[in-house]
Amino acid sequence: MMTGKSAQWLGGGVLLALMSIAAWTLRSGTPAARDAETPAGTATIARTTLLDARTQTGTLGFGAPVDVPFISKERSGIVTWMAPEGTMVARGEPLFAIDGQPVILFYGELPFFRTLRFGGESFAEFEWLELNNAEDDQRKAELNLALQQARLAEAEMKLKVARDKLSRTEQLRERGFTTPADTDQVRAELATAETAVATAQLAVHEAARTLRDAQDARSALLSSANADADVALLRKNLAALGYEGAAEDAVRRWQAATGHSASGLIKPGQIAVAPGPVRVADPPCGSRRCRFQW
């Protein structure tokens, strides 16, 4: 049977233990997670005299909100739905919807920045649509430059013919076989030929610049591939959600289950990426961003 003093001591010990557990839980998450990281230990609880006490004010919260972009630079849209304030959203769950299409949370670091179409067994087999478009633009620019160079060569040939004609006409005039009007007409033809060459040279210059821009755009895309880290992130998250197997089949099954068109096409803006579960901090979305916490 416990005496009053022993009960008082035990109560203080239990309170101290509960406070320790609470602080430990706040620091490390769940006790199970803490046990998995740190071996169990014991400590002696001693009763002492309270020497000092201080009061501090503070707020227990979830950390500073983080802006999460929800629309790519190539796409615009309207936020038609988002999870209520305070909701915890985990991997595979929708954070919000753009034009009625849900944006699903995946775990990782690199946001999706390109449009990929998967149509094979392996995740290494995909079409990068932006790169395909850039390569098409480069081919068109190369063809246009060749065309403008051909037009310049034709204009330069006509200019040479006009100069030769003027030279012969002036010689004939000196001998009295042509009139001044004939010479003036040939000079006008020469001026027209010179203008055509100048116009063709400008067209070649512009075509060459367009080709350089197209080449730079293609090179920039290739340098931004980041060793296909976004593909690895997609594969890892789909596997964690149970969508394994052939790449095309896994992507299409996941799209069908989440309300997207099962096309095998992944676009920027369909997936939001965060390091882990997020808490909705501020429902109103503006300036192409929503606010979340993790």
NORBELLIN-V933311 format. One record per residue. RES is the residue in three letters. PSI is psi in radians with two decimals (999 if undefined). OMEGA is omega in degrees with one decimal (* if undefined). NEAR is the number of other ideal C-beta (glycine too) atoms within 12 Angstrom. Layout:
RES_PSI_OMEGA_NEAR + RES_PSI_OMEGA_NEAR
This chain:
MET_2.34_-176.4_5 + MET_2.47_175.0_10 + THR_3.03_179.6_9 + GLY_-0.74_-178.4_10 + LYS_-0.76_-179.7_11 + SER_-0.65_177.1_13 + ALA_-0.72_178.9_13 + GLN_-0.72_179.7_14 + TRP_-0.74_179.8_18 + LEU_-0.72_178.3_17 + GLY_-0.76_177.8_16 + GLY_-0.68_178.6_19 + GLY_-0.73_179.1_20 + VAL_-0.74_178.5_15 + LEU_-0.75_179.2_15 + LEU_-0.73_179.5_21 + ALA_-0.75_179.6_17 + LEU_-0.71_178.0_14 + MET_-0.69_179.5_15 + SER_-0.73_179.5_18 + ILE_-0.74_-179.7_17 + ALA_-0.81_-179.8_15 + ALA_-0.69_179.8_14 + TRP_-0.69_179.7_20 + THR_-0.72_179.4_17 + LEU_-0.61_-178.5_15 + ARG_-0.66_-166.9_15 + SER_0.11_-178.0_17 + GLY_-2.27_-176.3_15 + THR_2.66_176.0_14 + PRO_-0.62_-179.1_18 + ALA_-0.71_179.1_11 + ALA_-0.66_179.4_13 + ARG_-0.72_-179.7_20 + ASP_-0.60_-178.6_15 + ALA_-0.38_-175.4_12 + GLU_-0.63_-171.8_14 + THR_2.30_177.9_13 + PRO_2.60_-178.9_8 + ALA_2.56_178.4_10 + GLY_2.94_179.3_9 + THR_2.75_178.2_7 + ALA_2.59_179.2_10 + THR_2.26_177.5_9 + ILE_2.13_-178.4_16 + ALA_2.47_178.0_10 + ARG_2.18_-179.4_15 + THR_3.11_179.4_12 + THR_2.31_177.2_7 + LEU_2.11_-176.2_9 + LEU_-0.49_-174.9_6 + ASP_2.65_177.3_7 + ALA_2.42_179.4_7 + ARG_2.57_179.2_7 + THR_2.25_179.0_6 + GLN_2.51_176.9_6 + THR_2.62_180.0_6 + GLY_3.02_-179.8_6 + THR_2.24_176.2_7 + LEU_2.09_-176.1_9 + GLY_-2.77_-174.2_12 + PHE_0.23_-178.3_20 + GLY_2.97_-177.7_15 + ALA_2.40_177.8_13 + PRO_2.58_179.3_21 + VAL_2.30_177.5_23 + ASP_2.27_177.7_20 + VAL_2.03_178.2_36 + PRO_2.42_-176.9_29 + PHE_-0.05_178.6_41 + ILE_2.36_178.4_30 + SER_2.89_-179.0_24 + LYS_-0.37_179.6_13 + GLU_-0.11_-171.0_16 + ARG_2.52_172.4_21 + SER_2.83_-178.9_13 + GLY_3.09_-179.1_23 + ILE_2.35_175.1_18 + VAL_1.94_-176.5_29 + THR_-0.24_177.7_16 + TRP_2.62_168.5_24 + MET_2.74_-178.7_33 + ALA_2.50_-178.0_32 + PRO_2.72_178.5_15 + GLU_2.37_-179.7_20 + GLY_-0.16_-179.8_16 + THR_2.39_172.6_22 + MET_2.16_-177.5_22 + VAL_2.24_-178.3_33 + ALA_3.08_-179.4_22 + ARG_2.36_177.5_32 + GLY_-0.06_-179.2_25 + GLU_2.67_-179.1_27 + PRO_2.37_173.8_32 + LEU_-0.75_-179.5_43 + PHE_-3.12_178.5_41 + ALA_2.44_176.9_27 + ILE_2.09_-177.9_33 + ASP_0.67_177.4_19 + GLY_-0.07_-179.9_16 + GLN_2.15_-176.7_26 + PRO_2.50_173.6_30 + VAL_2.07_-169.9_44 + ILE_2.48_179.3_37 + LEU_2.24_170.6_39 + PHE_2.70_178.2_41 + TYR_2.36_177.8_28 + GLY_-2.91_-176.8_26 + GLU_-0.62_-173.2_16 + LEU_2.07_176.5_26 + PRO_2.71_175.7_28 + PHE_2.23_-174.2_36 + PHE_0.04_-178.1_30 + ARG_2.85_-178.7_37 + THR_2.10_-175.9_29 + LEU_2.42_175.1_36 + ARG_2.14_-180.0_25 + PHE_2.25_-176.8_35 + GLY_0.44_-178.4_21 + GLY_-2.92_-178.6_18 + GLU_-0.65_-173.2_15 + SER_2.60_175.5_18 + PHE_-0.23_176.1_31 + ALA_-0.19_179.6_16 + GLU_1.80_179.7_19 + PHE_2.78_172.5_29 + GLU_2.33_175.6_23 + TRP_1.80_-169.7_28 + LEU_-0.71_179.1_23 + GLU_-0.68_178.2_28 + LEU_-0.70_176.2_26 + ASN_-0.76_178.9_19 + ASN_-0.69_179.2_20 + ALA_-0.68_178.3_26 + GLU_-0.65_174.9_22 + ASP_-0.76_178.6_17 + ASP_-0.68_179.9_24 + GLN_-0.74_178.2_26 + ARG_-0.74_178.2_18 + LYS_-0.70_179.3_19 + ALA_-0.65_178.2_27 + GLU_-0.75_178.5_22 + LEU_-0.70_-179.9_18 + ASN_-0.69_178.4_23 + LEU_-0.74_177.9_27 + ALA_-0.69_179.4_19 + LEU_-0.79_-179.1_20 + GLN_-0.59_176.4_27 + GLN_-0.65_177.0_22 + ALA_-0.70_178.2_18 + ARG_-0.63_177.4_23 + LEU_-0.74_178.9_27 + ALA_-0.69_178.3_19 + GLU_-0.73_179.8_20 + ALA_-0.66_178.9_27 + GLU_-0.62_177.1_23 + MET_-0.76_178.6_18 + LYS_-0.61_178.0_23 + LEU_-0.73_178.6_27 + LYS_-0.73_178.9_18 + VAL_-0.73_-179.6_21 + ALA_-0.68_178.7_27 + ARG_-0.75_178.2_22 + ASP_-0.70_179.8_18 + LYS_-0.71_179.0_24 + LEU_-0.70_179.2_28 + SER_-0.77_179.4_18 + ARG_-0.68_-179.5_19 + THR_-0.70_179.3_27 + GLU_-0.65_177.5_21 + GLN_-0.72_178.7_16 + LEU_-0.60_-179.8_18 + ARG_-0.68_179.4_21 + GLU_-0.50_-179.5_13 + ARG_-0.06_177.0_10 + GLY_0.29_-178.5_10 + PHE_-0.16_178.0_13 + THR_2.85_179.1_20 + THR_2.84_174.9_13 + PRO_-0.56_179.6_15 + ALA_-0.67_177.9_12 + ASP_-0.74_179.5_20 + THR_-0.73_179.2_23 + ASP_-0.66_179.5_17 + GLN_-0.74_179.2_19 + VAL_-0.66_177.1_28 + ARG_-0.64_176.7_22 + ALA_-0.68_176.8_18 + GLU_-0.66_178.2_23 + LEU_-0.74_179.5_26 + ALA_-0.69_177.8_18 + THR_-0.72_179.4_20 + ALA_-0.69_178.8_27 + GLU_-0.70_177.5_22 + THR_-0.70_179.5_18 + ALA_-0.67_178.3_25 + VAL_-0.76_179.2_27 + ALA_-0.73_178.7_18 + THR_-0.74_180.0_21 + ALA_-0.67_177.9_27 + GLN_-0.70_177.7_22 + LEU_-0.71_179.0_18 + ALA_-0.67_177.3_25 + VAL_-0.73_178.9_26 + HIS_-0.79_179.9_18 + GLU_-0.68_178.6_19 + ALA_-0.68_178.0_27 + ALA_-0.69_177.9_22 + ARG_-0.72_177.4_18 + THR_-0.69_178.5_24 + LEU_-0.75_178.3_27 + ARG_-0.75_178.6_19 + ASP_-0.73_179.5_20 + ALA_-0.70_177.8_27 + GLN_-0.72_178.8_22 + ASP_-0.70_179.8_18 + ALA_-0.73_178.2_23 + ARG_-0.75_179.3_27 + SER_-0.68_179.6_17 + ALA_-0.70_177.9_17 + LEU_-0.77_-179.6_25 + LEU_-0.65_-179.4_20 + SER_-0.32_-178.4_12 + SER_0.01_-176.2_20 + ALA_-0.50_175.3_22 + ASN_0.78_177.0_19 + ALA_0.58_177.7_13 + ASP_0.67_179.0_23 + ALA_-0.55_179.3_20 + ASP_-0.58_176.8_31 + VAL_-0.74_177.8_31 + ALA_-0.68_178.5_21 + LEU_-0.73_179.3_31 + LEU_-0.84_-179.0_37 + ARG_-0.76_-178.4_30 + LYS_-0.76_-178.8_23 + ASN_-0.69_177.9_35 + LEU_-0.71_178.4_36 + ALA_-0.70_179.6_22 + ALA_-0.48_179.4_20 + LEU_0.01_176.9_25 + GLY_0.14_179.8_14 + TYR_1.54_-178.1_31 + GLU_3.12_-179.6_18 + GLY_-2.69_-179.4_19 + ALA_2.48_-174.0_20 + ALA_-0.91_-177.3_31 + GLU_-0.78_-178.6_28 + ASP_-0.74_-179.2_22 + ALA_-0.78_-179.5_31 + VAL_-0.79_-178.0_42 + ARG_-0.69_179.1_25 + ARG_-0.71_178.5_22 + TRP_-0.74_179.3_37 + GLN_-0.76_179.8_29 + ALA_-0.66_-178.1_16 + ALA_-0.40_-176.6_20 + THR_0.13_175.7_30 + GLY_0.22_176.0_18 + HIS_2.85_174.3_28 + SER_2.22_-176.9_17 + ALA_1.19_-174.5_20 + SER_-0.22_-173.9_21 + GLY_0.08_-177.9_30 + LEU_2.09_177.5_24 + ILE_2.11_-178.3_42 + LYS_2.63_170.2_30 + PRO_2.37_-178.5_29 + GLY_-0.21_176.0_34 + GLN_-0.38_-175.5_39 + ILE_2.32_171.8_45 + ALA_2.45_-175.4_43 + VAL_2.29_177.6_34 + ALA_2.79_-179.0_35 + PRO_-0.43_-178.5_21 + GLY_-2.82_178.4_20 + PRO_2.53_-179.0_23 + VAL_2.68_176.7_37 + ARG_2.28_-179.9_30 + VAL_2.08_-173.9_33 + ALA_-0.63_-172.7_30 + ASP_1.71_-173.5_25 + PRO_-0.77_-177.0_21 + PRO_2.25_177.3_15 + CYS_2.40_178.2_31 + GLY_2.81_179.5_16 + SER_0.66_175.6_13 + ARG_0.40_-179.9_21 + ARG_2.63_170.3_22 + CYS_2.80_-175.5_36 + ARG_2.26_-179.8_29 + PHE_2.92_178.8_38 + GLN_2.56_170.7_26 + TRP_999_*_26
